[in-house]
C-alpha cells in the first residue's frame, strides 16, 4: 500500500559533480578571485577628447588649411563677394568664387600650393560640395600643366660620395666649430641617398628609430630604419620602415648610435644646420650653382637604383611611393634632368678626388664620434703628424 502526502514535494538529491565539472568550477572561482572587478560608480575611460574627424590630419596640415580658408574669406570680402562660409548650400556660387580666386592667385604671382589648399579647405568645410568642384580642379590641373617644369635635380652616387667626404673632411679640419655635427651629418646624407629618405624624414630620425641587425641577432648585416611621421601616412601606414643593406653604411650607423639615448634626435640643430653643412660641401666642390638641395638625395638615390636594377616595383616599395604612376613621372623628370646636369672641369676634378677619399675608407673611425672633436684627440692627431 502506497501512501502519498498531499502538498509535500519530493526531496531532490544534489547531483554529484564529475571531475571535469569540478575542475571547471574551481577554475572559474580562481578567475573570479584573481581578476579585479571595476568598482561601482568608477568612470570608464572615455575617448570623447579625440575628434576623429580632426585626428585624420596632422596639426600642421590643419593649420595650413585654416590659413588658406582665411585667405579665401579675405579675398571674398575685398571683392564684395559672398563669404564661402555662407555658400555651403550654393555649390554653383562657391565654384565661381573658387575659380576666380585661383585665377587671381595665378595672375598675382601666388603659388599652386596656396590654390590647392584653398580648394581642400573648402572641401573640408563643406563636405557636401566635394563632388561639385570639378571645374575648380580643372583650373588647378591647367596651372600645373602651364607652369615651367622644375624637377628635383638628382645627384649621382659619385657626387654623393664626394659630398659626404667633404663633410667629413670639414669635421676633421682644425677650425671646424661643430665637428661632431659634421660627422653625423655625413652619415645622414649617405643614409638619405641609399634609403631614399625625404629631408623631413632625415631630420626627424631619433636614435631609437634605427635598429642594427647584429644587435638583434640577425644573420645579415642590415639596419631597419623606422619612419615615425611619414608624409604619406594616410595611405601607407602611420609608421613605415626602410631596410638598409649596405654593410659599410650599417657600420657607420652603428658607430653613430654610440652613447645616444633612444629619444635623442640624431641631427642636432635642425634643418638650418644640415642645410648649412650641405651647402658648404657643395661650395667646396664648386657645385653651389647647380640647384642641388637635400631633396636631390632621394631623387638621385631613386635614379641610381633604377639604373642598376630597372625594377619599378622594387623601387616603389623601397621609396614608399603610393602608386607606380607617380614614381614613373618622377623618374622621367629625373632622368631628363641628368642630361642638363653638367659639372665643370674643376668641379669634376674636386668631386673625383673627394670620392677617392670616400672609397679609401674601410669603415668608421676606431674612436667614438663624441671623442673626435675633443682637444685630446686633436693633440694626438697633431703629434702623429
C-alpha positions in Angstrom: 0.0 0.0 0.0 1.4 3.4 -1.1 0.6 6.5 0.8 1.1 10.0 -0.8 1.4 13.1 1.3 -0.6 15.8 -0.4 1.3 19.2 -0.7 4.7 17.8 0.0 7.2 17.9 -2.9 9.6 15.0 -3.3 13.1 15.8 -2.0 15.7 16.1 -4.8 19.3 14.9 -4.3 22.1 17.3 -5.3 23.9 15.9 -8.3 27.4 14.8 -7.7 29.9 16.8 -9.9 32.2 14.8 -12.1 36.0 15.5 -12.1 35.7 17.7 -15.3 32.9 19.8 -13.9 34.6 20.2 -10.6 37.8 21.4 -12.3 35.8 23.9 -14.4 34.0 25.3 -11.4 37.3 25.6 -9.4 38.9 27.4 -12.3 36.0 29.8 -12.5 36.3 30.6 -8.8 40.1 31.3 -9.1 39.5 33.7 -12.0 36.8 35.5 -10.1 39.2 36.0 -7.2 42.3 37.0 -9.2 40.8 39.3 -11.8 39.9 42.7 -10.2 36.4 44.0 -10.9 35.6 47.6 -11.6 34.3 49.4 -8.6 30.8 50.6 -8.7 30.5 54.1 -10.0 34.1 54.2 -11.4 34.0 56.1 -14.6 35.2 54.2 -17.6 37.9 55.7 -19.8 36.4 57.9 -22.5 37.7 58.7 -25.9 35.5 61.8 -26.2 38.6 64.1 -26.1 39.7 62.9 -29.5 37.9 64.3 -32.5 38.1 61.6 -35.1 37.4 64.0 -38.0 40.3 66.2 -36.9 42.7 63.4 -36.0 42.7 62.3 -39.6 45.1 65.2 -40.4 48.2 66.4 -38.7 48.1 69.7 -36.8 50.5 71.4 -39.3 48.2 70.4 -42.2 45.1 71.6 -40.3 46.8 74.9 -39.7 47.7 75.3 -43.4 44.1 74.6 -44.4 42.8 77.1 -41.8 45.1 79.8 -43.1 44.1 79.1 -46.7 40.4 79.3 -45.8 41.0 82.6 -44.0 42.8 84.0 -47.1 39.8 82.9 -49.3 37.4 84.8 -46.9 39.6 87.9 -47.1 39.6 87.7 -50.9 35.8 87.4 -50.9 35.4 90.4 -48.6 37.9 92.5 -50.6 36.0 91.9 -53.8 32.4 92.3 -52.4 31.7 88.6 -52.9 29.7 86.3 -50.5 31.8 84.6 -47.9 32.5 80.9 -48.6 31.1 80.2 -45.1 27.6 81.2 -46.4 27.8 79.3 -49.7 27.6 75.7 -48.3 24.2 75.2 -50.0 25.1 77.0 -53.2 27.7 74.9 -54.9 27.5 76.9 -58.1 28.3 80.2 -56.4 31.0 78.5 -54.4 32.6 77.1 -57.5 32.6 80.5 -59.3 34.3 82.1 -56.2 37.0 79.4 -56.1 37.6 79.7 -59.9 38.1 83.4 -59.7 40.3 83.1 -56.6 42.6 80.5 -58.3 42.8 82.7 -61.4 43.7 85.8 -59.2 46.4 83.8 -57.4 47.9 82.7 -60.8 47.9 86.3 -62.1 49.2 87.9 -59.0 52.1 85.5 -58.5 50.7 83.2 -55.9 51.7 79.6 -55.5 50.0 76.5 -56.7 50.1 75.2 -53.1 48.0 78.2 -51.9 45.4 77.4 -54.5 45.3 73.7 -53.8 45.0 74.3 -50.0 42.2 76.8 -50.6 40.1 74.2 -52.5 40.9 71.5 -50.0 39.9 73.8 -47.1 36.5 74.4 -48.8 36.0 70.7 -49.3 36.8 70.1 -45.6 34.4 72.9 -44.5 31.6 71.9 -46.9 31.7 68.1 -47.4 28.5 68.1 -49.5 30.1 70.2 -52.2 33.1 67.9 -52.5 31.9 66.3 -55.7 30.7 69.5 -57.3 34.0 71.3 -57.5 35.4 69.6 -60.6 35.6 72.9 -62.5 38.0 74.3 -59.8 40.2 71.2 -60.0 40.4 71.7 -63.8 41.9 75.2 -63.1 44.4 73.6 -60.7 45.3 70.9 -63.3 45.7 73.6 -66.0 48.0 75.6 -63.7 50.1 72.6 -63.1 50.5 72.0 -66.9 51.4 75.5 -67.9 53.9 76.2 -65.2 57.6 75.6 -66.1 58.9 72.2 -65.0 61.3 72.4 -62.1 62.1 68.8 -61.1 64.2 68.0 -58.2 67.7 67.8 -59.5 69.1 64.3 -58.9 72.7 63.7 -57.9 74.8 60.7 -58.9 76.3 58.2 -56.5 79.8 59.6 -57.2 78.6 63.1 -56.3 77.0 61.9 -53.1 80.2 60.2 -52.1 82.2 63.3 -52.8 79.8 65.5 -50.8 80.0 63.1 -47.8 83.8 63.0 -48.0 83.9 66.8 -48.0 81.6 67.0 -44.9 83.9 64.6 -43.0 87.0 66.5 -44.2 85.5 69.7 -42.7 84.8 67.8 -39.5 88.5 66.9 -39.2 89.7 70.4 -40.0 91.2 72.3 -37.1 89.0 75.3 -37.5 85.7 73.4 -37.5 83.3 74.9 -34.9 81.0 71.8 -34.7 83.0 68.7 -35.7 80.6 66.2 -34.1 77.6 67.6 -36.0 79.6 67.3 -39.3 80.4 63.6 -38.6 76.8 62.8 -38.0 75.6 64.9 -40.9 77.8 63.0 -43.3 76.3 59.7 -42.2 72.7 61.1 -42.5 73.3 62.4 -46.1 74.6 59.0 -47.1 71.6 57.3 -45.5 69.2 59.7 -47.3 70.7 58.7 -50.6 70.8 55.0 -50.1 67.4 54.6 -48.4 65.5 57.3 -50.4 64.6 59.4 -47.4 62.8 62.7 -47.6 64.5 65.7 -46.0 61.9 65.8 -43.2 62.4 62.1 -42.6 66.2 62.6 -42.2 65.8 65.4 -39.8 63.1 63.6 -37.7 65.2 60.4 -37.1 65.9 59.5 -33.5 68.4 57.0 -32.2 65.6 54.6 -31.3 64.3 54.7 -34.9 67.4 52.8 -36.2 67.9 49.1 -35.4 71.1 47.4 -36.2 70.7 43.8 -37.3 73.7 42.4 -35.5 72.3 43.8 -32.2 69.0 42.0 -32.9 70.9 38.7 -33.5 70.1 38.7 -37.2 72.4 36.7 -39.5 72.6 39.5 -42.1 74.3 42.9 -41.5 71.3 45.1 -42.1 69.7 48.1 -40.5 66.0 48.8 -40.1 65.0 52.5 -40.2 61.6 53.3 -38.8 59.8 56.4 -40.1 57.6 57.7 -37.3 55.8 60.5 -39.1 55.9 59.8 -42.9 54.4 62.1 -45.4 52.0 59.6 -46.9 51.0 58.0 -43.5 47.3 58.3 -44.5 47.7 55.8 -47.3 50.7 53.6 -46.3 50.6 53.5 -42.5 51.4 55.7 -39.6 54.8 54.0 -39.2 56.9 52.9 -42.1 60.3 51.2 -42.4 63.2 51.2 -44.8 65.8 48.4 -45.0 69.4 49.4 -45.3 71.6 46.6 -46.7 74.8 48.5 -47.4 77.3 46.8 -45.0 79.6 49.9 -44.8 76.7 52.2 -44.1 75.4 49.9 -41.4 78.8 50.0 -39.7 78.7 53.8 -39.8 75.2 53.9 -38.4 76.2 51.6 -35.5 79.1 54.0 -34.8 76.8 57.0 -34.9 74.4 55.5 -32.4 77.1 55.0 -29.8 76.1 56.7 -26.5 72.9 58.1 -27.9 69.7 57.6 -25.9 66.7 56.3 -27.9 64.8 59.6 -27.6 67.6 61.8 -28.9 67.4 63.4 -32.3 70.4 62.3 -34.3 70.8 65.6 -36.1 71.1 68.5 -33.7 70.4 72.0 -34.9 67.5 71.1 -37.2 67.1 71.8 -40.9 69.2 75.0 -40.9 72.3 73.2 -39.5 72.1 70.3 -42.0 71.5 72.7 -45.0 74.4 74.8 -43.9 76.7 71.8 -43.8 75.4 70.5 -47.1 75.9 73.9 -48.8 79.4 74.2 -47.5 80.3 70.9 -49.1 78.7 71.9 -52.4 80.7 75.1 -52.4 83.9 73.2 -51.7 83.2 71.0 -54.7 82.2 74.0 -56.9 78.6 72.8 -57.2 76.8 75.6 -55.4 75.1 77.0 -58.5 73.6 73.8 -59.8 70.4 73.9 -57.8 71.1 70.8 -55.7 69.1 70.6 -52.5 68.5 68.0 -49.8 65.6 66.6 -51.9 68.2 65.7 -54.5 69.3 62.8 -52.3 66.0 60.9 -52.6 65.7 61.7 -56.3 69.3 60.7 -57.0 69.0 57.5 -55.0 65.9 56.5 -56.9 67.6 57.2 -60.2 70.7 55.2 -59.2 68.5 52.3 -58.1 66.6 52.3 -61.4 69.8 52.4 -63.4 71.2 49.4 -61.5 68.1 47.1 -61.2 65.4 48.5 -63.7 62.7 47.3 -61.3 59.9 49.7 -60.8 58.0 47.5 -58.3 61.0 47.1 -56.0 61.9 50.7 -56.3 58.3 51.7 -55.4 58.3 49.6 -52.3 61.7 50.8 -51.2 60.9 54.5 -51.7 57.3 54.1 -50.4 55.6 55.7 -53.3 51.8 55.4 -53.2 51.4 54.3 -56.9 53.7 53.4 -59.8 52.4 56.3 -61.9 53.8 58.9 -59.6 57.2 57.1 -59.5 57.3 56.8 -63.2 56.6 60.5 -63.6 59.4 61.4 -61.1 61.8 59.1 -62.8 61.1 60.5 -66.3 61.8 64.0 -65.0 64.9 62.9 -63.0 66.4 61.1 -66.0 65.8 64.1 -68.2 67.4 66.4 -65.6 70.5 64.2 -65.7 71.1 65.4 -69.3 71.1 69.0 -68.2 73.4 68.3 -65.2 76.8 69.4 -66.4 79.8 69.7 -64.0 82.7 72.0 -64.8 86.1 70.5 -65.2 87.2 72.0 -61.9 84.1 70.5 -60.1 84.7 67.1 -61.7 88.3 67.1 -60.5 87.4 68.0 -57.0 84.5 65.6 -56.8 86.6 62.7 -58.1 89.4 63.5 -55.6 86.9 63.6 -52.7 85.2 60.4 -54.0 88.5 58.5 -53.9 88.9 59.6 -50.3 85.5 58.2 -49.6 86.2 54.9 -51.3 89.5 54.5 -49.4 87.7 54.4 -46.0 87.3 50.9 -44.8 84.9 51.7 -42.0 84.2 54.2 -39.2 87.0 55.5 -37.0 88.1 53.4 -34.1 87.4 56.3 -31.8 83.8 57.1 -30.8 82.3 60.0 -32.6 81.8 62.1 -29.5 85.6 62.0 -28.9 86.6 63.0 -32.4 86.2 66.7 -31.6 87.9 66.7 -28.2 91.2 68.5 -27.5 92.9 65.3 -26.6 92.1 63.8 -29.9 93.3 66.8 -31.8 96.5 66.9 -29.8 97.1 63.2 -30.5 96.5 63.8 -34.2 99.0 66.6 -34.3 101.6 64.6 -32.5 101.3 61.8 -35.0 101.9 64.2 -37.9 
